[in-house]
Amino acid sequence: MTSATSTQRTITAVTIAGLTLAASAGGALAYGEKRIDEEQARERARIEQGRYSGELTRREYRDLQAEQRAIQDLENRAKADGHVSKREYRAIHEAQQNASRHIREERTDGQVSWYRRWLYNHR
């Protein structure tokens, strides 16, 4: 009976070690990818809200969208080899911080899309 219990403990220990190894390998492979994607989603939502509310002109909207596409291209190049290194993550994160600043500046610069502002206020 003790050999069966010992065997079960060994199997359990090996299973836990395997799961731990798999989890740590997956985490290393996806360095910061989740944070990158979450930040991009927040930035896109802020851009769309600015467009909807009239805080962004057509040109500002187009420029901010182009900046988001450039960040997406940067991310795609970083993921091309299946691994986002710390250096690549920092470059993407810095580009996202700059984009976030640009979104804030454009939404608060006082230029408005009068038609969109009118629609937003009359819904």
C-alpha positions in Angstrom: 0.0 0.0 0.0 2.9 2.4 0.7 4.4 1.8 -2.8 1.0 2.8 -4.4 0.9 5.9 -2.3 4.5 6.7 -3.1 3.8 6.1 -6.8 0.8 8.5 -6.7 3.0 11.1 -5.0 5.7 10.8 -7.6 3.1 11.1 -10.4 1.6 14.1 -8.7 5.0 15.7 -8.2 6.0 15.1 -11.9 2.7 16.5 -13.1 3.0 19.7 -10.9 6.6 20.2 -12.1 5.5 19.8 -15.7 2.7 22.3 -15.4 5.0 24.7 -13.7 7.6 24.4 -16.4 4.9 24.8 -19.1 3.5 27.9 -17.4 6.9 29.5 -17.0 7.9 28.8 -20.6 4.6 30.2 -21.9 5.1 33.3 -19.9 8.6 33.8 -21.2 7.4 33.4 -24.8 4.7 36.1 -24.4 6.7 38.8 -22.6 4.3 41.7 -22.1 2.0 40.8 -25.0 -1.1 41.0 -23.0 -0.2 44.4 -21.6 0.6 45.6 -25.1 -2.8 44.4 -26.5 -4.7 45.9 -23.6 -3.1 49.3 -24.0 -3.8 49.3 -27.7 -7.4 48.5 -27.1 -7.6 51.4 -24.6 -6.0 53.8 -27.0 -8.3 52.7 -29.9 -11.3 53.2 -27.6 -10.1 56.7 -26.6 -9.7 57.6 -30.3 -13.2 56.4 -31.2 -14.7 58.2 -28.2 -12.9 61.4 -29.3 -14.2 61.0 -32.8 -17.7 60.3 -31.6 -17.8 63.2 -29.2 -16.4 65.6 -31.8 -13.2 66.3 -29.9 -11.1 65.1 -32.9 -11.2 66.5 -36.3 -11.1 64.2 -39.3 -7.4 64.9 -39.8 -6.5 64.3 -36.2 -8.5 61.1 -36.2 -6.7 59.9 -39.4 -3.3 60.8 -38.0 -4.0 59.0 -34.7 -5.2 55.9 -36.6 -2.0 55.9 -38.7 0.0 56.1 -35.5 -1.9 53.1 -34.1 -1.2 51.1 -37.4 2.5 51.9 -37.0 2.5 50.6 -33.4 0.7 47.4 -34.7 3.3 47.0 -37.4 6.0 47.3 -34.7 4.3 44.7 -32.6 3.9 42.3 -35.6 7.6 42.6 -36.4 8.4 41.9 -32.7 6.2 38.8 -32.7 7.4 37.5 -36.0 10.0 35.2 -34.4 7.5 34.0 -31.8 9.1 36.0 -29.0 8.9 39.6 -27.8 12.2 40.5 -26.2 12.5 43.1 -23.4 14.1 45.5 -25.9 11.2 45.1 -28.3 8.7 45.4 -25.5 10.3 48.6 -24.3 10.2 50.1 -27.9 6.5 49.2 -28.3 5.7 50.5 -24.8 7.5 53.8 -25.5 5.6 54.2 -28.8 2.3 53.5 -26.9 3.2 56.1 -24.3 3.8 58.7 -27.1 0.6 57.7 -28.8 -1.3 58.1 -25.5 0.1 61.6 -25.1 -0.8 62.5 -28.6 -4.4 61.3 -28.1 -4.7 63.4 -24.9 -3.2 66.5 -26.7 -5.5 66.1 -29.7 -8.6 65.6 -27.7 -8.0 68.6 -25.5 -6.6 71.1 -28.0 -9.9 72.8 -28.5 -10.3 71.9 -32.2 -13.7 70.2 -32.7 -15.6 68.6 -35.4 -18.7 70.7 -35.3 -21.0 68.2 -37.0 -20.0 65.3 -34.8 -20.2 67.6 -31.7 -23.7 68.6 -32.7 -24.7 64.9 -33.3 -23.2 63.9 -29.9 -25.1 66.6 -28.1 -28.4 65.9 -29.8 -28.7 62.2 -29.3 
